[in-house]
Amino acid sequence: MQELTRNGITIDDTFAEAFGMRATAIIITAPTLKWARQAAITMTGFATSVIGCGCEAAIDIDIPASKTPDGRPGCRVMIFAMGTDELQKQLKTRLGQCVLTSPGSACFAGLQGSASLDLGSSLRYFGDGWQVSKKFGGKHYWRVPVMDGEFLCEAKTGLTKEAVGGGNFLLLAADAGKALAAAERAVAAIEKVPGAIMPFPGGIVRSGSKVGGKYKGMMASTNDAYAPTLRGVVKSALGPDINAVLEVVIDGETNDAVAAAMRAGLKAVIDLGPRRGALRISAGNYGGKLGKFHYHLKDLLP
């Protein structure tokens, strides 16, 4: 494998392999940004990977009150799944259990797509016959009575079939602290890119995986080639100077959003430099045989 260098950091000449997904987005508002984010954080819990969670979700961006439909602070949440039916199921369940229940919340469409998914149209029955249908400004809303007043929810939101899941890069460092410092810099930069999310805890993955494993029924197992403690007993991808690896995984509304997010994250890591952060950057793929989206690191460097 050929290598490049930027600011003293080695860049593997490789690519991240990603997959086509279905995605939707909603805007959650509340009396304060704290409560809008609380509803969003609760809604996107246990949504790191479609392998075990059914969907992948996270907050995209915070939205000032001047730019939300009801003039209150809010945030945009994105949800990704492999199919439309699963996406609708996850959206309905998470909206009903985590946003409807949150004090002062309201919910609006966050995406105009080629198709639509139910929001208030599926939750209105909670009103037990007291819910009210309203059309305003060419849009359809449901008002559902709850104990602190009303839950206002737009009837539907958009669905895109052009979403991408699984953009990624690996940060290889001398120790866990430096790997984390590099990953945190990358996450902070990617958070500024609209239309892209990082579904894992704080945007960072420690337990990178490979397909399958030695035990029956395992869809994924530890990526032993990048596990420092297994160096010497497996075919390792790590040199003697590498003692910790962290991964950043990105889902995007479009192919361009994933590329922009990766570009921003890579620049942040490179700017930090090897003394405080990563010594080497790589990426995860399946040889180009499974995902149709390939993000070559060399094409995304600053």
ABEGO torsion letter per residue (X at the ends): XBBBBBGGBBBBBBBBBBBBBBBBBBBBBBABAAAAAAAAAAAABGAABAAAAGBBBBBABBBBAAABAAGBBBBBBBBBBABAAAAAAAAAAAAAAAAAABBGBBBBBABBBABBBBBAAAAAAAAGGABBBBBBGGBBBBBBBBAAEBBBBBABBBBBAABBBGBBBBBBBABAAAAAAAAAAAAAAAAABBGBBBABBGGBBABBBBBEEABBGBABBBBAAABAAABGABBBABBAABABBBBBBBBBABAAAAAAAAAAAAAAAAAAEAAABBABBBBBBAGGAABABBBBAAAABX
